[in-house]
Amino acid sequence: MNKIKVLLIEDNRLLREGILQILKQHSDIEVLESANETKTTFSLMHEMSPDVILMDLGLRNQNSLRVVEILHEEFP
């Protein structure tokens, strides 16, 4: 069975850890990486090729919507 590969981007540590615990309970989901900022998102995308990016819309250090636009352009 192919697992859904997820990249998690969330700057709140407690929320990120909670989401990780929830996702780990599902055998068909593999969390490739969890990060607290978008600076590493682009390099992680190239390295890991996730199926899904679960990203906080209100990141403190980056405009999340702009990051989504860039990701969509680079990884259609």
N, CA, C and O atoms as a Tripos MOL2 file, in Angstrom:
@<TRIPOS>MOLECULE
protein
  304   303    76     0     0
PROTEIN
NO_CHARGES

@<TRIPOS>ATOM
      1 N           0.8350   -1.1780    0.0000 N.3       1 MET1
      2 CA          0.0000    0.0000    0.0000 C.3       1 MET1
      3 C           0.8840    1.2460    0.0000 C.2       1 MET1
      4 O           1.8060    1.3590    0.8080 O.2       1 MET1
      5 N           0.6010    2.1720   -0.9000 N.am      2 ASN2
      6 CA          1.3350    3.4340   -0.9510 C.3       2 ASN2
      7 C           0.8220    4.3720    0.1340 C.2       2 ASN2
      8 O          -0.3830    4.5540    0.3080 O.2       2 ASN2
      9 N           1.7560    4.9520    0.8460 N.am      3 LYS3
     10 CA          1.3850    5.9000    1.8890 C.3       3 LYS3
     11 C           1.3220    7.3080    1.3130 C.2       3 LYS3
     12 O           2.0190    7.6300    0.3510 O.2       3 LYS3
     13 N           0.4870    8.1330    1.9060 N.am      4 ILE4
     14 CA          0.4110    9.5410    1.5480 C.3       4 ILE4
     15 C           1.5610   10.2460    2.2580 C.2       4 ILE4
     16 O           1.6480   10.2280    3.4860 O.2       4 ILE4
     17 N           2.4390   10.8660    1.4790 N.am      5 LYS5
     18 CA          3.6100   11.5380    2.0450 C.3       5 LYS5
     19 C           3.2560   12.9890    2.3600 C.2       5 LYS5
     20 O           2.8460   13.7430    1.4770 O.2       5 LYS5
     21 N           3.4210   13.3750    3.6320 N.am      6 VAL6
     22 CA          3.0090   14.6910    4.1040 C.3       6 VAL6
     23 C           4.2110   15.4840    4.5990 C.2       6 VAL6
     24 O           5.0800   14.9620    5.2970 O.2       6 VAL6
     25 N           4.2370   16.7470    4.2230 N.am      7 LEU7
     26 CA          5.2040   17.7080    4.7510 C.3       7 LEU7
     27 C           4.4130   18.6890    5.6020 C.2       7 LEU7
     28 O           3.4880   19.3290    5.1020 O.2       7 LEU7
     29 N           4.7590   18.8170    6.8800 N.am      8 LEU8
     30 CA          4.0250   19.6670    7.8220 C.3       8 LEU8
     31 C           4.8390   20.9200    8.1270 C.2       8 LEU8
     32 O           5.9850   20.8320    8.5670 O.2       8 LEU8
     33 N           4.2390   22.0910    7.8920 N.am      9 ILE9
     34 CA          4.8720   23.3730    8.1850 C.3       9 ILE9
     35 C           3.9720   24.1170    9.1780 C.2       9 ILE9
     36 O           2.8840   24.5670    8.8200 O.2       9 ILE9
     37 N           4.4260   24.2410   10.4080 N.am     10 GLU10
     38 CA          3.6600   24.8980   11.4730 C.3      10 GLU10
     39 C           4.6490   25.5320   12.4450 C.2      10 GLU10
     40 O           5.5470   24.8550   12.9470 O.2      10 GLU10
     41 N           4.4880   26.8340   12.7130 N.am     11 ASP11
     42 CA          5.4540   27.5110   13.5740 C.3      11 ASP11
     43 C           5.1420   27.3940   15.0640 C.2      11 ASP11
     44 O           6.0010   27.7090   15.8870 O.2      11 ASP11
     45 N           3.9530   26.9550   15.4350 N.am     12 ASN12
     46 CA          3.6180   26.7490   16.8370 C.3      12 ASN12
     47 C           4.0240   25.3240   17.2140 C.2      12 ASN12
     48 O           3.4450   24.3570   16.7180 O.2      12 ASN12
     49 N           5.0100   25.2000   18.0830 N.am     13 ARG13
     50 CA          5.5730   23.8920   18.4230 C.3      13 ARG13
     51 C           4.5220   22.9330   18.9810 C.2      13 ARG13
     52 O           4.4700   21.7720   18.5740 O.2      13 ARG13
     53 N           3.6920   23.4010   19.9010 N.am     14 LEU14
     54 CA          2.6920   22.5190   20.5070 C.3      14 LEU14
     55 C           1.6710   22.0280   19.4850 C.2      14 LEU14
     56 O           1.3050   20.8530   19.4760 O.2      14 LEU14
     57 N           1.2280   22.9130   18.6500 N.am     15 LEU15
     58 CA          0.2750   22.5330   17.6060 C.3      15 LEU15
     59 C           0.9260   21.5670   16.6160 C.2      15 LEU15
     60 O           0.3100   20.5810   16.2130 O.2      15 LEU15
     61 N           2.1760   21.8510   16.2240 N.am     16 ARG16
     62 CA          2.8990   20.9800   15.2930 C.3      16 ARG16
     63 C           3.0410   19.5810   15.8770 C.2      16 ARG16
     64 O           2.8110   18.5940   15.1770 O.2      16 ARG16
     65 N           3.4150   19.4820   17.1460 N.am     17 GLU17
     66 CA          3.5740   18.1710   17.7780 C.3      17 GLU17
     67 C           2.2370   17.4420   17.9040 C.2      17 GLU17
     68 O           2.1780   16.2220   17.7500 O.2      17 GLU17
     69 N           1.1600   18.1910   18.1840 N.am     18 GLY18
     70 CA         -0.1650   17.5770   18.2670 C.3      18 GLY18
     71 C          -0.6220   17.0240   16.9270 C.2      18 GLY18
     72 O          -1.1560   15.9170   16.8500 O.2      18 GLY18
     73 N          -0.4090   17.7980   15.8810 N.am     19 ILE19
     74 CA         -0.7760   17.3350   14.5360 C.3      19 ILE19
     75 C           0.0380   16.0970   14.1660 C.2      19 ILE19
     76 O          -0.4900   15.1500   13.5840 O.2      19 ILE19
     77 N           1.3180   16.1130   14.5050 N.am     20 LEU20
     78 CA          2.1640   14.9510   14.2250 C.3      20 LEU20
     79 C           1.6330   13.7060   14.9080 C.2      20 LEU20
     80 O           1.5780   12.6400   14.2950 O.2      20 LEU20
     81 N           1.2440   13.8230   16.1590 N.am     21 GLN21
     82 CA          0.7200   12.6700   16.8950 C.3      21 GLN21
     83 C          -0.5630   12.1360   16.2630 C.2      21 GLN21
     84 O          -0.7750   10.9250   16.1980 O.2      21 GLN21
     85 N          -1.4050   13.0390   15.8040 N.am     22 ILE22
     86 CA         -2.6510   12.6200   15.1410 C.3      22 ILE22
     87 C          -2.3360   11.8970   13.8260 C.2      22 ILE22
     88 O          -2.9010   10.8410   13.5410 O.2      22 ILE22
     89 N          -1.4360   12.4720   13.0340 N.am     23 LEU23
     90 CA         -1.1070   11.8720   11.7420 C.3      23 LEU23
     91 C          -0.4020   10.5280   11.8910 C.2      23 LEU23
     92 O          -0.5920    9.6370   11.0630 O.2      23 LEU23
     93 N           0.4020   10.3740   12.9250 N.am     24 LYS24
     94 CA          1.1320    9.1200   13.1320 C.3      24 LYS24
     95 C           0.2110    7.9480   13.4450 C.2      24 LYS24
     96 O           0.6080    6.7910   13.3110 O.2      24 LYS24
     97 N          -0.9980    8.2400   13.8530 N.am     25 GLN25
     98 CA         -1.9550    7.1790   14.1680 C.3      25 GLN25
     99 C          -2.5380    6.5270   12.9220 C.2      25 GLN25
    100 O          -3.1900    5.4870   13.0130 O.2      25 GLN25
    101 N          -2.3080    7.1250   11.7690 N.am     26 HIS26
    102 CA         -2.8710    6.6140   10.5170 C.3      26 HIS26
    103 C          -1.7870    5.8660    9.7400 C.2      26 HIS26
    104 O          -0.7580    6.4400    9.3820 O.2      26 HIS26
    105 N          -2.0250    4.6120    9.4930 N.am     27 SER27
    106 CA         -1.0200    3.7810    8.8350 C.3      27 SER27
    107 C          -0.8170    4.1300    7.3650 C.2      27 SER27
    108 O           0.1880    3.7450    6.7700 O.2      27 SER27
    109 N          -1.7630    4.8550    6.7780 N.am     28 ASP28
    110 CA         -1.6320    5.2040    5.3650 C.3      28 ASP28
    111 C          -1.0110    6.5870    5.1490 C.2      28 ASP28
    112 O          -0.9680    7.0830    4.0230 O.2      28 ASP28
    113 N          -0.5270    7.2090    6.2390 N.am     29 ILE29
    114 CA          0.1050    8.5220    6.1550 C.3      29 ILE29
    115 C           1.5270    8.4330    6.6870 C.2      29 ILE29
    116 O           1.7770    7.8530    7.7430 O.2      29 ILE29
    117 N           2.4450    9.0150    5.9420 N.am     30 GLU30
    118 CA          3.8460    9.1010    6.3730 C.3      30 GLU30
    119 C           4.2320   10.5790    6.4200 C.2      30 GLU30
    120 O           4.2170   11.2640    5.3970 O.2      30 GLU30
    121 N           4.5780   11.0630    7.6090 N.am     31 VAL31
    122 CA          5.0320   12.4420    7.7470 C.3      31 VAL31
    123 C           6.5230   12.4480    7.4390 C.2      31 VAL31
    124 O           7.3310   11.9100    8.1970 O.2      31 VAL31
    125 N           6.8720   13.0600    6.3220 N.am     32 LEU32
    126 CA          8.2600   13.0980    5.8840 C.3      32 LEU32
    127 C           9.0960   14.0230    6.7540 C.2      32 LEU32
    128 O          10.2360   13.7120    7.0990 O.2      32 LEU32
    129 N           8.5200   15.1490    7.1000 N.am     33 GLU33
    130 CA          9.2520   16.1630    7.8620 C.3      33 GLU33
    131 C           8.2420   17.1100    8.4700 C.2      33 GLU33
    132 O           7.1600   17.3240    7.9230 O.2      33 GLU33
    133 N           8.6100   17.6750    9.6140 N.am     34 SER34
    134 CA          7.8240   18.7670   10.1800 C.3      34 SER34
    135 C           8.7830   19.9050   10.4450 C.2      34 SER34
    136 O           9.8340   19.7170   11.0580 O.2      34 SER34
    137 N           8.4210   21.0750    9.9860 N.am     35 ALA35
    138 CA          9.2940   22.2360   10.1080 C.3      35 ALA35
    139 C           8.5170   23.3920   10.7070 C.2      35 ALA35
    140 O           7.2860   23.4150   10.6820 O.2      35 ALA35
    141 N           9.2580   24.3530   11.2490 N.am     36 ASN36
    142 CA          8.5970   25.4830   11.8800 C.3      36 ASN36
    143 C           8.6710   26.7560   11.0490 C.2      36 ASN36
    144 O           8.2350   27.8130   11.5060 O.2      36 ASN36
    145 N           9.2030   26.6780    9.8610 N.am     37 GLU37
    146 CA          9.2840   27.8680    9.0170 C.3      37 GLU37
    147 C           9.2810   27.4660    7.5520 C.2      37 GLU37
    148 O           9.5480   26.3170    7.2000 O.2      37 GLU37
    149 N           8.9770   28.4270    6.7200 N.am     38 THR38
    150 CA          8.8840   28.1340    5.2940 C.3      38 THR38
    151 C          10.2170   28.2560    4.5770 C.2      38 THR38
    152 O          10.3200   27.8740    3.4110 O.2      38 THR38
    153 N          11.2330   28.7740    5.2370 N.am     39 LYS39
    154 CA         12.5300   28.9220    4.5740 C.3      39 LYS39
    155 C          13.0470   27.5810    4.0730 C.2      39 LYS39
    156 O          13.7100   27.5090    3.0380 O.2      39 LYS39
    157 N          12.7420   26.5260    4.8080 N.am     40 THR40
    158 CA         13.2180   25.2000    4.4140 C.3      40 THR40
    159 C          12.2250   24.4530    3.5280 C.2      40 THR40
    160 O          12.5460   23.3870    3.0030 O.2      40 THR40
    161 N          11.0350   24.9950    3.3590 N.am     41 THR41
    162 CA          9.9930   24.3000    2.6030 C.3      41 THR41
    163 C          10.4290   23.9670    1.1890 C.2      41 THR41
    164 O          10.2130   22.8500    0.7200 O.2      41 THR41
    165 N          11.0350   24.9140    0.5090 N.am     42 PHE42
    166 CA         11.4010   24.7000   -0.8930 C.3      42 PHE42
    167 C          12.4840   23.6380   -1.0400 C.2      42 PHE42
    168 O          12.4260   22.8170   -1.9550 O.2      42 PHE42
    169 N          13.4680   23.6470   -0.1470 N.am     43 SER43
    170 CA         14.4950   22.6110   -0.2350 C.3      43 SER43
    171 C          13.9140   21.2490    0.1380 C.2      43 SER43
    172 O          14.2850   20.2350   -0.4520 O.2      43 SER43
    173 N          12.9980   21.2210    1.1200 N.am     44 LEU44
    174 CA         12.3600   19.9590    1.4910 C.3      44 LEU44
    175 C          11.4990   19.4160    0.3540 C.2      44 LEU44
    176 O          11.4430   18.2050    0.1460 O.2      44 LEU44
    177 N          10.8350   20.2920   -0.3740 N.am     45 MET45
    178 CA         10.0350   19.8620   -1.5170 C.3      45 MET45
    179 C          10.8980   19.1620   -2.5510 C.2      45 MET45
    180 O          10.5200   18.1140   -3.0750 O.2      45 MET45
    181 N          12.0630   19.7400   -2.8470 N.am     46 HIS46
    182 CA         12.9530   19.1400   -3.8350 C.3      46 HIS46
    183 C          13.4990   17.8090   -3.3390 C.2      46 HIS46
    184 O          13.6110   16.8600   -4.1150 O.2      46 HIS46
    185 N          13.8370   17.7290   -2.0680 N.am     47 GLU47
    186 CA         14.4340   16.5190   -1.5100 C.3      47 GLU47
    187 C          13.4280   15.3810   -1.3510 C.2      47 GLU47
    188 O          13.7490   14.2280   -1.6360 O.2      47 GLU47
    189 N          12.2190   15.6970   -0.8990 N.am     48 MET48
    190 CA         11.3010   14.6560   -0.4390 C.3      48 MET48
    191 C          10.0910   14.3970   -1.3190 C.2      48 MET48
    192 O           9.4780   13.3370   -1.1980 O.2      48 MET48
    193 N           9.7290   15.3000   -2.1830 N.am     49 SER49
    194 CA          8.5660   15.1600   -3.0640 C.3      49 SER49
    195 C           7.3180   14.6810   -2.3350 C.2      49 SER49
    196 O           6.8110   13.5980   -2.6290 O.2      49 SER49
    197 N           6.8110   15.4730   -1.3830 N.am     50 PRO50
    198 CA          5.5990   15.0480   -0.6640 C.3      50 PRO50
    199 C           4.3710   15.0970   -1.5640 C.2      50 PRO50
    200 O           4.3410   15.8070   -2.5690 O.2      50 PRO50
    201 N           3.3630   14.3260   -1.1800 N.am     51 ASP51
    202 CA          2.0850   14.3570   -1.8760 C.3      51 ASP51
    203 C           1.2340   15.5290   -1.3890 C.2      51 ASP51
    204 O           0.4630   16.1120   -2.1520 O.2      51 ASP51
    205 N           1.3870   15.8630   -0.1120 N.am     52 VAL52
    206 CA          0.5760   16.8940    0.5310 C.3      52 VAL52
    207 C           1.4770   17.7700    1.3940 C.2      52 VAL52
    208 O           2.3880   17.2820    2.0630 O.2      52 VAL52
    209 N           1.2040   19.0800    1.3660 N.am     53 ILE53
    210 CA          1.8500   20.0000    2.3020 C.3      53 ILE53
    211 C           0.7530   20.5340    3.2070 C.2      53 ILE53
    212 O          -0.2200   21.1260    2.7400 O.2      53 ILE53
    213 N           0.9160   20.3220    4.4870 N.am     54 LEU54
    214 CA         -0.0160   20.8440    5.4740 C.3      54 LEU54
    215 C           0.6840   22.0300    6.1210 C.2      54 LEU54
    216 O           1.6230   21.8610    6.8990 O.2      54 LEU54
    217 N           0.2110   23.2540    5.7870 N.am     55 MET55
    218 CA          0.9190   24.4570    6.1950 C.3      55 MET55
    219 C          -0.0070   25.4160    6.9230 C.2      55 MET55
    220 O          -1.1600   25.6120    6.5390 O.2      55 MET55
    221 N           0.5230   26.0000    7.9720 N.am     56 ASP56
    222 CA         -0.1790   27.0230    8.7340 C.3      56 ASP56
    223 C          -0.4130   28.2360    7.8410 C.2      56 ASP56
    224 O           0.5160   28.7230    7.1970 O.2      56 ASP56
    225 N          -1.6420   28.7190    7.8010 N.am     57 LEU57
    226 CA         -1.9570   29.8800    6.9750 C.3      57 LEU57
    227 C          -1.4200   31.1720    7.5870 C.2      57 LEU57
    228 O          -1.1900   32.1450    6.8690 O.2      57 LEU57
    229 N          -1.2190   31.1930    8.9020 N.am     58 GLY58
    230 CA         -0.7730   32.4140    9.5800 C.3      58 GLY58
    231 C           0.6390   32.3210   10.1230 C.2      58 GLY58
    232 O           0.8710   32.6220   11.2940 O.2      58 GLY58
    233 N           1.5860   31.9100    9.2960 N.am     59 LEU59
    234 CA          2.9780   31.8410    9.7590 C.3      59 LEU59
    235 C           3.4870   33.2400   10.0980 C.2      59 LEU59
    236 O           3.2090   34.2050    9.3860 O.2      59 LEU59
    237 N           4.2230   33.3320   11.1760 N.am     60 ARG60
    238 CA          4.7080   34.6290   11.6380 C.3      60 ARG60
    239 C           5.7700   35.2350   10.7400 C.2      60 ARG60
    240 O           5.8060   36.4510   10.5520 O.2      60 ARG60
    241 N           6.6290   34.4050   10.1890 N.am     61 ASN61
    242 CA          7.7890   34.9360    9.4600 C.3      61 ASN61
    243 C           7.6360   34.9350    7.9400 C.2      61 ASN61
    244 O           8.5880   35.2570    7.2290 O.2      61 ASN61
    245 N           6.4660   34.5820    7.4320 N.am     62 GLN62
    246 CA          6.3120   34.4650    5.9830 C.3      62 GLN62
    247 C           4.8390   34.6190    5.6060 C.2      62 GLN62
    248 O           3.9540   34.2630    6.3850 O.2      62 GLN62
    249 N           4.5850   35.1370    4.4360 N.am     63 ASN63
    250 CA          3.2350   35.2110    3.9050 C.3      63 ASN63
    251 C           2.8920   33.8350    3.3210 C.2      63 ASN63
    252 O           3.3630   33.4680    2.2450 O.2      63 ASN63
    253 N           2.0720   33.0920    4.0440 N.am     64 SER64
    254 CA          1.7460   31.7150    3.6550 C.3      64 SER64
    255 C           1.1040   31.6310    2.2800 C.2      64 SER64
    256 O           1.3950   30.7100    1.5170 O.2      64 SER64
    257 N           0.2390   32.5750    1.9550 N.am     65 LEU65
    258 CA         -0.4140   32.5380    0.6410 C.3      65 LEU65
    259 C           0.6000   32.7230   -0.4800 C.2      65 LEU65
    260 O           0.4760   32.1010   -1.5350 O.2      65 LEU65
    261 N           1.5820   33.5560   -0.2650 N.am     66 ARG66
    262 CA          2.6380   33.7420   -1.2710 C.3      66 ARG66
    263 C           3.4490   32.4560   -1.4250 C.2      66 ARG66
    264 O           3.8170   32.0800   -2.5380 O.2      66 ARG66
    265 N           3.7220   31.7920   -0.3210 N.am     67 VAL67
    266 CA          4.4530   30.5220   -0.3770 C.3      67 VAL67
    267 C           3.6530   29.4990   -1.1870 C.2      67 VAL67
    268 O           4.2250   28.7600   -1.9880 O.2      67 VAL67
    269 N           2.3470   29.4540   -0.9850 N.am     68 VAL68
    270 CA          1.4930   28.5280   -1.7440 C.3      68 VAL68
    271 C           1.5650   28.8520   -3.2330 C.2      68 VAL68
    272 O           1.6480   27.9440   -4.0610 O.2      68 VAL68
    273 N           1.5340   30.1330   -3.5770 N.am     69 GLU69
    274 CA          1.6430   30.5280   -4.9860 C.3      69 GLU69
    275 C           2.9580   30.0600   -5.5940 C.2      69 GLU69
    276 O           2.9800   29.5180   -6.6990 O.2      69 GLU69
    277 N           4.0430   30.2710   -4.8760 N.am     70 ILE70
    278 CA          5.3650   29.8660   -5.3700 C.3      70 ILE70
    279 C           5.4330   28.3500   -5.5170 C.2      70 ILE70
    280 O           5.9240   27.8440   -6.5260 O.2      70 ILE70
    281 N           4.9430   27.6250   -4.5130 N.am     71 LEU71
    282 CA          4.9610   26.1590   -4.5800 C.3      71 LEU71
    283 C           4.1340   25.6630   -5.7640 C.2      71 LEU71
    284 O           4.5340   24.7290   -6.4590 O.2      71 LEU71
    285 N           3.0000   26.2800   -5.9840 N.am     72 HIS72
    286 CA          2.1510   25.8880   -7.1140 C.3      72 HIS72
    287 C           2.8510   26.1270   -8.4380 C.2      72 HIS72
    288 O           2.7180   25.3210   -9.3590 O.2      72 HIS72
    289 N           3.5910   27.2150   -8.5510 N.am     73 GLU73
    290 CA          4.3350   27.5100   -9.7790 C.3      73 GLU73
    291 C           5.4810   26.5230   -9.9940 C.2      73 GLU73
    292 O           5.6930   26.0410  -11.1070 O.2      73 GLU73
    293 N           6.2180   26.2250   -8.9210 N.am     74 GLU74
    294 CA          7.3900   25.3590   -9.0360 C.3      74 GLU74
    295 C           7.0370   23.8640   -9.0870 C.2      74 GLU74
    296 O           7.7560   23.0730   -9.6980 O.2      74 GLU74
    297 N           5.9390   23.4890   -8.4490 N.am     75 PHE75
    298 CA          5.5500   22.0820   -8.3550 C.3      75 PHE75
    299 C           4.0820   21.9110   -8.7270 C.2      75 PHE75
    300 O           3.2550   21.6090   -7.8670 O.2      75 PHE75
    301 N           3.7540   22.1010  -10.0040 N.am     76 PRO76
    302 CA          2.3440   22.0150  -10.4150 C.3      76 PRO76
    303 C           1.8090   20.6160  -10.2020 C.2      76 PRO76
    304 O           0.6420   20.3510  -10.4900 O.2      76 PRO76
@<TRIPOS>BOND
     1     1     2 1
     2     2     3 1
     3     3     4 2
     4     3     5 am
     5     5     6 1
     6     6     7 1
     7     7     8 2
     8     7     9 am
     9     9    10 1
    10    10    11 1
    11    11    12 2
    12    11    13 am
    13    13    14 1
    14    14    15 1
    15    15    16 2
    16    15    17 am
    17    17    18 1
    18    18    19 1
    19    19    20 2
    20    19    21 am
    21    21    22 1
    22    22    23 1
    23    23    24 2
    24    23    25 am
    25    25    26 1
    26    26    27 1
    27    27    28 2
    28    27    29 am
    29    29    30 1
    30    30    31 1
    31    31    32 2
    32    31    33 am
    33    33    34 1
    34    34    35 1
    35    35    36 2
    36    35    37 am
    37    37    38 1
    38    38    39 1
    39    39    40 2
    40    39    41 am
    41    41    42 1
    42    42    43 1
    43    43    44 2
    44    43    45 am
    45    45    46 1
    46    46    47 1
    47    47    48 2
    48    47    49 am
    49    49    50 1
    50    50    51 1
    51    51    52 2
    52    51    53 am
    53    53    54 1
    54    54    55 1
    55    55    56 2
    56    55    57 am
    57    57    58 1
    58    58    59 1
    59    59    60 2
    60    59    61 am
    61    61    62 1
    62    62    63 1
    63    63    64 2
    64    63    65 am
    65    65    66 1
    66    66    67 1
    67    67    68 2
    68    67    69 am
    69    69    70 1
    70    70    71 1
    71    71    72 2
    72    71    73 am
    73    73    74 1
    74    74    75 1
    75    75    76 2
    76    75    77 am
    77    77    78 1
    78    78    79 1
    79    79    80 2
    80    79    81 am
    81    81    82 1
    82    82    83 1
    83    83    84 2
    84    83    85 am
    85    85    86 1
    86    86    87 1
    87    87    88 2
    88    87    89 am
    89    89    90 1
    90    90    91 1
    91    91    92 2
    92    91    93 am
    93    93    94 1
    94    94    95 1
    95    95    96 2
    96    95    97 am
    97    97    98 1
    98    98    99 1
    99    99   100 2
   100    99   101 am
   101   101   102 1
   102   102   103 1
   103   103   104 2
   104   103   105 am
   105   105   106 1
   106   106   107 1
   107   107   108 2
   108   107   109 am
   109   109   110 1
   110   110   111 1
   111   111   112 2
   112   111   113 am
   113   113   114 1
   114   114   115 1
   115   115   116 2
   116   115   117 am
   117   117   118 1
   118   118   119 1
   119   119   120 2
   120   119   121 am
   121   121   122 1
   122   122   123 1
   123   123   124 2
   124   123   125 am
   125   125   126 1
   126   126   127 1
   127   127   128 2
   128   127   129 am
   129   129   130 1
   130   130   131 1
   131   131   132 2
   132   131   133 am
   133   133   134 1
   134   134   135 1
   135   135   136 2
   136   135   137 am
   137   137   138 1
   138   138   139 1
   139   139   140 2
   140   139   141 am
   141   141   142 1
   142   142   143 1
   143   143   144 2
   144   143   145 am
   145   145   146 1
   146   146   147 1
   147   147   148 2
   148   147   149 am
   149   149   150 1
   150   150   151 1
   151   151   152 2
   152   151   153 am
   153   153   154 1
   154   154   155 1
   155   155   156 2
   156   155   157 am
   157   157   158 1
   158   158   159 1
   159   159   160 2
   160   159   161 am
   161   161   162 1
   162   162   163 1
   163   163   164 2
   164   163   165 am
   165   165   166 1
   166   166   167 1
   167   167   168 2
   168   167   169 am
   169   169   170 1
   170   170   171 1
   171   171   172 2
   172   171   173 am
   173   173   174 1
   174   174   175 1
   175   175   176 2
   176   175   177 am
   177   177   178 1
   178   178   179 1
   179   179   180 2
   180   179   181 am
   181   181   182 1
   182   182   183 1
   183   183   184 2
   184   183   185 am
   185   185   186 1
   186   186   187 1
   187   187   188 2
   188   187   189 am
   189   189   190 1
   190   190   191 1
   191   191   192 2
   192   191   193 am
   193   193   194 1
   194   194   195 1
   195   195   196 2
   196   195   197 am
   197   197   198 1
   198   198   199 1
   199   199   200 2
   200   199   201 am
   201   201   202 1
   202   202   203 1
   203   203   204 2
   204   203   205 am
   205   205   206 1
   206   206   207 1
   207   207   208 2
   208   207   209 am
   209   209   210 1
   210   210   211 1
   211   211   212 2
   212   211   213 am
   213   213   214 1
   214   214   215 1
   215   215   216 2
   216   215   217 am
   217   217   218 1
   218   218   219 1
   219   219   220 2
   220   219   221 am
   221   221   222 1
   222   222   223 1
   223   223   224 2
   224   223   225 am
   225   225   226 1
   226   226   227 1
   227   227   228 2
   228   227   229 am
   229   229   230 1
   230   230   231 1
   231   231   232 2
   232   231   233 am
   233   233   234 1
   234   234   235 1
   235   235   236 2
   236   235   237 am
   237   237   238 1
   238   238   239 1
   239   239   240 2
   240   239   241 am
   241   241   242 1
   242   242   243 1
   243   243   244 2
   244   243   245 am
   245   245   246 1
   246   246   247 1
   247   247   248 2
   248   247   249 am
   249   249   250 1
   250   250   251 1
   251   251   252 2
   252   251   253 am
   253   253   254 1
   254   254   255 1
   255   255   256 2
   256   255   257 am
   257   257   258 1
   258   258   259 1
   259   259   260 2
   260   259   261 am
   261   261   262 1
   262   262   263 1
   263   263   264 2
   264   263   265 am
   265   265   266 1
   266   266   267 1
   267   267   268 2
   268   267   269 am
   269   269   270 1
   270   270   271 1
   271   271   272 2
   272   271   273 am
   273   273   274 1
   274   274   275 1
   275   275   276 2
   276   275   277 am
   277   277   278 1
   278   278   279 1
   279   279   280 2
   280   279   281 am
   281   281   282 1
   282   282   283 1
   283   283   284 2
   284   283   285 am
   285   285   286 1
   286   286   287 1
   287   287   288 2
   288   287   289 am
   289   289   290 1
   290   290   291 1
   291   291   292 2
   292   291   293 am
   293   293   294 1
   294   294   295 1
   295   295   296 2
   296   295   297 am
   297   297   298 1
   298   298   299 1
   299   299   300 2
   300   299   301 am
   301   301   302 1
   302   302   303 1
   303   303   304 2
@<TRIPOS>SUBSTRUCTURE
     1 MET1         2 RESIDUE 1 A MET
     2 ASN2         6 RESIDUE 1 A ASN
     3 LYS3        10 RESIDUE 1 A LYS
     4 ILE4        14 RESIDUE 1 A ILE
     5 LYS5        18 RESIDUE 1 A LYS
     6 VAL6        22 RESIDUE 1 A VAL
     7 LEU7        26 RESIDUE 1 A LEU
     8 LEU8        30 RESIDUE 1 A LEU
     9 ILE9        34 RESIDUE 1 A ILE
    10 GLU10       38 RESIDUE 1 A GLU
    11 ASP11       42 RESIDUE 1 A ASP
    12 ASN12       46 RESIDUE 1 A ASN
    13 ARG13       50 RESIDUE 1 A ARG
    14 LEU14       54 RESIDUE 1 A LEU
    15 LEU15       58 RESIDUE 1 A LEU
    16 ARG16       62 RESIDUE 1 A ARG
    17 GLU17       66 RESIDUE 1 A GLU
    18 GLY18       70 RESIDUE 1 A GLY
    19 ILE19       74 RESIDUE 1 A ILE
    20 LEU20       78 RESIDUE 1 A LEU
    21 GLN21       82 RESIDUE 1 A GLN
    22 ILE22       86 RESIDUE 1 A ILE
    23 LEU23       90 RESIDUE 1 A LEU
    24 LYS24       94 RESIDUE 1 A LYS
    25 GLN25       98 RESIDUE 1 A GLN
    26 HIS26      102 RESIDUE 1 A HIS
    27 SER27      106 RESIDUE 1 A SER
    28 ASP28      110 RESIDUE 1 A ASP
    29 ILE29      114 RESIDUE 1 A ILE
    30 GLU30      118 RESIDUE 1 A GLU
    31 VAL31      122 RESIDUE 1 A VAL
    32 LEU32      126 RESIDUE 1 A LEU
    33 GLU33      130 RESIDUE 1 A GLU
    34 SER34      134 RESIDUE 1 A SER
    35 ALA35      138 RESIDUE 1 A ALA
    36 ASN36      142 RESIDUE 1 A ASN
    37 GLU37      146 RESIDUE 1 A GLU
    38 THR38      150 RESIDUE 1 A THR
    39 LYS39      154 RESIDUE 1 A LYS
    40 THR40      158 RESIDUE 1 A THR
    41 THR41      162 RESIDUE 1 A THR
    42 PHE42      166 RESIDUE 1 A PHE
    43 SER43      170 RESIDUE 1 A SER
    44 LEU44      174 RESIDUE 1 A LEU
    45 MET45      178 RESIDUE 1 A MET
    46 HIS46      182 RESIDUE 1 A HIS
    47 GLU47      186 RESIDUE 1 A GLU
    48 MET48      190 RESIDUE 1 A MET
    49 SER49      194 RESIDUE 1 A SER
    50 PRO50      198 RESIDUE 1 A PRO
    51 ASP51      202 RESIDUE 1 A ASP
    52 VAL52      206 RESIDUE 1 A VAL
    53 ILE53      210 RESIDUE 1 A ILE
    54 LEU54      214 RESIDUE 1 A LEU
    55 MET55      218 RESIDUE 1 A MET
    56 ASP56      222 RESIDUE 1 A ASP
    57 LEU57      226 RESIDUE 1 A LEU
    58 GLY58      230 RESIDUE 1 A GLY
    59 LEU59      234 RESIDUE 1 A LEU
    60 ARG60      238 RESIDUE 1 A ARG
    61 ASN61      242 RESIDUE 1 A ASN
    62 GLN62      246 RESIDUE 1 A GLN
    63 ASN63      250 RESIDUE 1 A ASN
    64 SER64      254 RESIDUE 1 A SER
    65 LEU65      258 RESIDUE 1 A LEU
    66 ARG66      262 RESIDUE 1 A ARG
    67 VAL67      266 RESIDUE 1 A VAL
    68 VAL68      270 RESIDUE 1 A VAL
    69 GLU69      274 RESIDUE 1 A GLU
    70 ILE70      278 RESIDUE 1 A ILE
    71 LEU71      282 RESIDUE 1 A LEU
    72 HIS72      286 RESIDUE 1 A HIS
    73 GLU73      290 RESIDUE 1 A GLU
    74 GLU74      294 RESIDUE 1 A GLU
    75 PHE75      298 RESIDUE 1 A PHE
    76 PRO76      302 RESIDUE 1 A PRO
